[in-house]
Amino acid sequence: MQTKSNAFALATLATLFFVVGFITVLNDILIPHLKVIFDLTYFEAALIQFCFFGAYFIVGGVFGKLLEKIGYPLGVILGFLLAALGCILFYPAASTASYPIFLGALFILASGIVLLQAAGNPFVTLLAPGKEATALTLVQAFNSLGTTLGPLFGSIFILADVTKYATKIEEAQSVQVPYLGIAGVLILLAVVVYLLKLPDVRKRAKKVSDENRDGKTSIFEYSHLVLAAGAIFFYVGAEVSIGSFLILIMKDVMGIEEKVGATYIAYYWGAAMVGRFVGSFIMTQIAPNKCLAFNAIMSIVLIIIAIAFGLSIDFEDRENIAGKIMMVALLAIGLFNSIMFPTIFSLATKNLGKFTSQASGIICMAIVGGALIPPVQGLMADYFGLLISYLIPVLCYIYILFFALKGYKAK
């Protein structure tokens, strides 16, 4: 396969990751928006992430096997179309102002995102043999670009001035036009990818298997992959949980309006984008697992700092230095989240050969952490307060630290 062809395919996949990030981060906008409309508890609002990321567990394994048969390019096309269908279903959900219908539409939208992820991640690693971690980190930087711009889009088109809406139904309908627009873009991208005729790299995966000759007959014989799935579970759970409650913690603790808080979320995801561009270079000089361990430690330290200073905020003066340190610490976690997913994924799938598609499906299933961890943090927030609930992500990063130091080399 020619290098130019690979470079062109990687550039195309960068667009895929941008779209995945853009759509996923809009959940952080929907949570405070729908919490007010439907008068939800923290736990009920976190069900948005439960339905979205729950799709990874339900359909991830199925899509992994599907990709073995249809190939990655067709998987990308079908992923765009399925995600578009989910966006279109936001229209009837908003018309009826039904929270359950919203959750159902989110599940279908998420299923399309799962297929895009299941196809995109191994596609990149197989297109860049020997440089898997670096290539995936660089391409996923465009995912972070999407998550950076998504909150700004949401603050303008979704978290509009609520005073202009006469009823809750009208307020709910504010999501209709934005999501229909996203659906149109997704359909257009499906057509573009079809016309581009991206290379099918399944033969490359088979070649790796033939070269390995390790005699393994099951994906679960690779213990490092199993431990990596746990790392993905806790990484996605922590990252999503932190982002999900950022607007609410700014509102409840700092008194910052939701629309303004949405712009601050752009810094959280923007830091991840910067970290991925920088990390793709650093990991050419330093072992990826060492970078992963360092970032996990820094994330733990930043959360502890945020909790400590957040608890010392003087509510008579919400602009005090303690509050600012809390906000900066929470937003800075995005910088250290940056390289975690691509690094864990590349360590998990290295030299798996014919098992790469199946491994991708298993790792996509592990992304269910984004469905389960936010409701757990939501419950803790309901009972112990939003600040204390951030101890849940700390536990997640402790496991990631274990994987970076020990788990990645398990036999």
Legacy VTK file of the C-alpha trace (Angstrom):
# vtk DataFile Version 3.0
C-alpha trace
ASCII
DATASET POLYDATA
POINTS 411 float
0.000 0.000 0.000
1.499 3.354 -0.952
2.500 5.907 1.665
0.621 8.702 -0.125
-2.529 6.604 -0.096
-2.130 5.994 3.632
-1.545 9.683 4.337
-4.654 10.628 2.360
-6.750 8.038 4.218
-5.442 9.288 7.576
-6.365 12.852 6.629
-9.880 11.685 5.790
-10.171 9.868 9.108
-9.214 13.081 10.910
-12.585 14.454 9.753
-14.312 11.380 11.190
-12.742 11.969 14.605
-13.666 15.654 14.493
-17.336 14.763 13.968
-17.294 12.117 16.717
-15.855 14.613 19.204
-18.212 17.415 18.156
-21.344 15.293 18.601
-20.248 13.566 21.806
-19.407 16.776 23.663
-22.853 18.221 22.931
-24.084 15.877 25.686
-22.372 18.241 28.139
-24.675 20.958 26.786
-27.794 18.777 26.814
-27.366 17.788 30.473
-27.856 21.271 32.023
-30.341 22.213 29.269
-32.661 19.230 29.786
-32.127 19.222 33.572
-33.895 22.573 33.752
-36.594 21.732 31.183
-37.612 18.437 32.835
-36.669 19.389 36.427
-34.239 16.473 36.768
-31.968 15.398 39.627
-28.224 15.057 38.985
-28.713 11.302 38.620
-31.593 11.667 36.138
-29.653 14.210 34.082
-26.680 11.820 33.965
-28.936 9.282 32.206
-28.114 11.237 29.044
-24.590 9.878 29.248
-25.928 6.478 30.340
-27.995 6.091 27.170
-25.323 7.535 24.902
-22.353 5.551 26.173
-24.459 2.504 27.009
-24.706 1.996 23.258
-20.985 1.226 23.207
-21.500 -1.823 25.416
-24.644 -3.040 23.664
-23.536 -2.752 20.042
-19.735 -2.443 20.275
-19.044 -6.179 20.080
-21.572 -6.653 17.297
-20.001 -3.894 15.215
-16.525 -5.333 15.813
-17.592 -8.605 14.171
-19.497 -6.747 11.447
-16.362 -4.842 10.448
-14.508 -8.109 9.898
-17.002 -8.881 7.129
-17.699 -5.504 5.525
-14.355 -3.724 6.034
-13.529 -0.370 7.599
-14.493 2.006 4.728
-18.068 0.684 4.517
-18.246 0.725 8.314
-17.426 4.427 8.286
-20.190 5.147 5.746
-22.811 3.201 7.697
-21.692 4.894 10.914
-22.294 8.358 9.462
-25.776 7.374 8.216
-26.836 5.778 11.515
-25.672 8.809 13.479
-27.615 11.043 11.071
-30.787 9.050 11.785
-30.336 9.622 15.515
-29.961 13.380 14.961
-33.135 13.457 12.860
-35.064 11.743 15.675
-34.340 14.724 17.923
-37.061 16.534 15.983
-40.018 14.395 17.191
-38.420 14.129 20.661
-38.395 17.912 20.972
-41.886 18.296 19.479
-43.350 16.104 22.224
-40.969 17.391 24.914
-40.492 13.782 26.019
-37.327 12.971 27.979
-37.583 9.189 27.264
-37.807 9.867 23.502
-34.773 12.130 23.788
-32.890 9.270 25.443
-33.962 6.858 22.688
-32.773 9.231 19.961
-29.473 9.606 21.803
-29.028 5.823 21.846
-29.467 5.578 18.057
-27.152 8.541 17.507
-24.601 6.925 19.809
-24.829 3.623 17.911
-23.657 5.443 14.789
-20.798 6.996 16.769
-19.856 3.527 18.067
-19.575 2.207 14.515
-17.454 5.195 13.521
-15.153 4.615 16.506
-14.958 0.848 15.960
-13.947 1.425 12.344
-11.811 4.521 12.751
-9.428 3.566 15.568
-8.062 0.280 14.149
-8.151 1.794 10.660
-5.585 4.365 11.805
-3.334 1.846 13.585
-3.232 -0.435 10.528
-2.456 2.490 8.228
0.550 3.475 10.378
2.427 0.270 11.286
5.191 0.875 13.836
3.841 4.322 14.709
0.423 3.348 16.040
0.375 5.463 19.220
1.780 8.556 17.523
-0.561 8.376 14.510
-3.672 7.688 16.569
-2.837 10.479 19.013
-2.291 12.939 16.162
-5.481 12.006 14.310
-7.489 12.068 17.543
-6.299 15.617 18.103
-8.997 16.483 15.576
-11.455 14.696 17.866
-10.416 17.206 20.507
-10.856 20.049 18.023
-14.461 18.867 17.669
-14.934 18.716 21.433
-13.498 22.227 21.684
-15.828 23.770 19.117
-18.895 21.735 20.164
-19.546 23.634 23.436
-19.269 26.962 21.621
-21.812 25.729 19.061
-24.090 24.514 21.858
-23.864 27.740 23.840
-25.003 29.733 20.805
-27.644 27.444 19.276
-28.920 25.375 22.248
-28.325 27.262 25.503
-30.033 30.373 24.224
-31.798 32.947 26.384
-34.574 30.917 28.049
-36.666 34.042 28.644
-37.646 34.126 24.964
-39.478 30.786 25.265
-43.103 30.848 26.404
-43.315 27.124 27.282
-41.064 24.197 28.163
-41.924 22.596 24.798
-40.628 25.645 22.939
-37.445 25.515 25.023
-37.007 21.824 24.212
-37.468 22.572 20.512
-34.333 24.722 20.540
-32.353 21.540 19.746
-34.295 20.706 16.572
-32.564 22.919 14.018
-29.012 22.354 15.328
-29.357 18.563 15.226
-31.037 18.581 11.809
-28.080 20.596 10.554
-25.673 18.036 12.019
-27.663 15.240 10.333
-27.231 16.953 6.974
-23.476 17.204 7.452
-23.255 13.511 8.436
-25.124 12.406 5.323
-22.838 14.575 3.181
-19.761 13.000 4.804
-21.114 9.507 4.095
-21.397 10.409 0.408
-17.892 11.906 0.355
-16.312 8.822 1.970
-18.137 6.591 -0.525
-16.757 8.614 -3.436
-13.203 8.640 -2.025
-12.905 4.817 -2.074
-10.666 4.520 0.997
-8.301 1.496 1.086
-9.451 -1.718 2.773
-6.687 -2.710 5.212
-8.001 -6.120 6.256
-5.189 -7.775 4.270
-2.691 -5.797 6.337
-4.256 -7.202 9.532
-3.987 -10.761 8.192
-0.340 -10.181 7.290
0.429 -9.108 10.861
-1.238 -12.296 12.128
0.830 -14.456 9.793
4.002 -12.714 10.960
3.170 -13.102 14.658
2.336 -16.831 14.607
1.710 -16.706 18.361
-0.740 -19.604 18.223
-3.526 -17.764 20.013
-7.044 -18.650 18.919
-9.085 -16.249 21.068
-8.898 -12.513 21.631
-9.255 -13.109 25.373
-5.925 -14.945 25.476
-4.302 -11.518 25.256
-4.457 -10.482 28.927
-3.092 -7.003 28.232
-6.120 -6.366 26.018
-8.500 -7.311 28.831
-6.722 -4.973 31.244
-6.695 -2.266 28.560
-10.479 -2.577 28.226
-10.676 -1.797 31.947
-8.424 1.225 31.436
-10.652 2.493 28.616
-13.728 1.929 30.838
-12.332 4.095 33.628
-10.705 6.678 31.349
-13.887 7.415 29.385
-15.936 7.297 32.593
-13.679 9.861 34.269
-13.391 12.178 31.267
-17.129 12.168 30.541
-18.087 12.497 34.193
-15.830 15.497 34.727
-17.139 17.209 31.593
-20.772 16.367 32.357
-20.812 18.263 35.630
-18.508 21.164 34.767
-21.303 23.549 33.792
-23.321 22.566 36.852
-20.413 22.976 39.278
-19.678 26.404 37.802
-23.328 27.339 38.261
-23.883 25.845 41.721
-20.517 26.663 43.286
-19.369 29.739 41.365
-22.715 31.215 40.294
-21.732 31.257 36.601
-24.606 31.169 34.103
-25.007 28.015 32.012
-24.370 29.765 28.703
-21.121 31.240 30.023
-20.174 27.912 31.599
-20.534 26.231 28.209
-17.783 28.454 26.822
-15.486 27.401 29.680
-15.992 23.737 28.732
-14.274 24.608 25.463
-11.099 25.159 27.509
-11.412 21.665 29.034
-11.664 19.998 25.632
-9.327 22.512 24.004
-6.627 21.530 26.486
-7.094 17.929 25.343
-6.574 19.036 21.751
-3.320 20.818 22.616
-2.199 17.809 24.648
-2.758 15.436 21.731
-0.803 17.536 19.249
2.056 17.936 21.735
1.767 14.336 22.936
2.084 12.929 19.422
5.571 14.478 19.352
6.564 13.650 22.941
5.735 9.969 22.440
8.328 9.776 19.678
10.895 10.490 22.407
9.343 8.895 25.521
7.643 5.495 25.857
3.829 5.850 25.540
3.143 3.961 28.793
5.376 6.387 30.728
3.487 9.343 29.273
0.234 7.657 30.263
1.435 7.128 33.862
2.543 10.759 34.205
-0.780 12.063 32.891
-2.769 9.830 35.250
-0.802 11.155 38.240
-1.347 14.763 37.167
-5.095 14.203 36.755
-5.330 12.819 40.289
-3.380 15.763 41.707
-5.530 18.336 39.867
-8.804 16.834 41.123
-7.551 16.837 44.720
-6.505 20.482 44.326
-9.933 21.365 42.867
-11.796 19.684 45.737
-9.585 21.261 48.409
-9.892 24.803 47.079
-13.554 24.365 46.125
-14.456 23.470 49.698
-12.696 26.630 50.931
-14.628 29.018 48.671
-16.042 32.044 50.473
-19.663 32.212 49.299
-19.810 35.859 50.284
-17.362 36.514 47.459
-17.700 34.029 44.604
-14.866 35.622 42.663
-12.201 34.747 45.245
-8.914 33.075 44.403
-9.975 29.665 45.743
-12.826 29.476 43.258
-10.563 30.430 40.365
-7.991 27.788 41.337
-10.766 25.177 41.509
-11.959 26.041 38.009
-8.472 26.135 36.488
-7.593 22.775 38.074
-10.728 21.071 36.713
-10.315 22.557 33.245
-6.609 21.633 33.149
-7.460 17.949 33.552
-8.368 18.013 29.855
-4.692 18.561 29.018
-3.713 15.328 30.770
-6.693 13.350 29.468
-5.428 14.093 25.977
-3.225 11.126 25.125
-4.984 8.545 27.288
-7.476 6.993 24.844
-5.174 6.680 21.807
-2.298 5.461 23.986
-4.362 2.803 25.754
-5.906 1.722 22.437
-2.561 1.396 20.668
-1.022 -0.528 23.597
-4.063 -2.820 23.626
-4.148 -3.640 19.899
-0.444 -3.750 19.049
0.372 -6.837 16.934
-3.098 -8.373 17.311
-3.341 -8.841 13.552
-6.549 -10.624 12.547
-7.981 -9.945 16.015
-7.721 -6.156 15.569
-11.342 -5.632 14.462
-12.662 -7.804 17.291
-10.397 -6.043 19.793
-11.708 -2.692 18.595
-15.254 -3.890 19.234
-14.331 -5.000 22.764
-12.657 -1.685 23.506
-15.711 0.133 22.154
-17.818 -1.921 24.567
-15.530 -0.734 27.378
-16.452 2.860 26.534
-19.631 2.027 28.486
-17.674 3.574 31.355
-19.010 6.870 30.023
-22.516 5.520 30.692
-21.940 4.126 34.185
-19.484 6.455 35.905
-21.476 9.742 35.463
-24.649 8.349 37.139
-22.479 7.042 40.003
-20.965 10.502 40.396
-24.467 11.970 40.068
-25.717 9.822 42.939
-22.747 10.821 45.049
-23.414 14.479 44.198
-27.069 14.139 45.260
-26.038 12.766 48.670
-22.633 14.321 49.443
-22.360 17.359 47.193
-21.000 17.974 43.713
-17.439 18.755 44.799
-17.005 15.591 46.877
-18.410 13.537 44.000
-15.227 14.273 42.030
-13.503 11.599 44.125
-15.101 9.087 41.734
-12.862 10.153 38.794
-9.845 9.935 41.141
-10.488 6.201 41.555
-10.678 5.862 37.774
-7.278 7.473 37.248
-5.712 5.206 39.882
-6.609 2.169 37.728
-5.201 3.874 34.627
-1.953 4.441 36.529
-1.837 0.704 37.303
-2.328 -0.153 33.624
0.407 2.266 32.550
2.913 0.782 34.988
1.987 -2.925 34.983
-1.118 -3.903 33.039
0.038 -2.980 29.531
2.771 -5.666 29.578
0.702 -8.494 31.044
1.142 -11.826 29.292
LINES 1 412
411 0 1 2 3 4 5 6 7 8 9 10 11 12 13 14 15 16 17 18 19 20 21 22 23 24 25 26 27 28 29 30 31 32 33 34 35 36 37 38 39 40 41 42 43 44 45 46 47 48 49 50 51 52 53 54 55 56 57 58 59 60 61 62 63 64 65 66 67 68 69 70 71 72 73 74 75 76 77 78 79 80 81 82 83 84 85 86 87 88 89 90 91 92 93 94 95 96 97 98 99 100 101 102 103 104 105 106 107 108 109 110 111 112 113 114 115 116 117 118 119 120 121 122 123 124 125 126 127 128 129 130 131 132 133 134 135 136 137 138 139 140 141 142 143 144 145 146 147 148 149 150 151 152 153 154 155 156 157 158 159 160 161 162 163 164 165 166 167 168 169 170 171 172 173 174 175 176 177 178 179 180 181 182 183 184 185 186 187 188 189 190 191 192 193 194 195 196 197 198 199 200 201 202 203 204 205 206 207 208 209 210 211 212 213 214 215 216 217 218 219 220 221 222 223 224 225 226 227 228 229 230 231 232 233 234 235 236 237 238 239 240 241 242 243 244 245 246 247 248 249 250 251 252 253 254 255 256 257 258 259 260 261 262 263 264 265 266 267 268 269 270 271 272 273 274 275 276 277 278 279 280 281 282 283 284 285 286 287 288 289 290 291 292 293 294 295 296 297 298 299 300 301 302 303 304 305 306 307 308 309 310 311 312 313 314 315 316 317 318 319 320 321 322 323 324 325 326 327 328 329 330 331 332 333 334 335 336 337 338 339 340 341 342 343 344 345 346 347 348 349 350 351 352 353 354 355 356 357 358 359 360 361 362 363 364 365 366 367 368 369 370 371 372 373 374 375 376 377 378 379 380 381 382 383 384 385 386 387 388 389 390 391 392 393 394 395 396 397 398 399 400 401 402 403 404 405 406 407 408 409 410
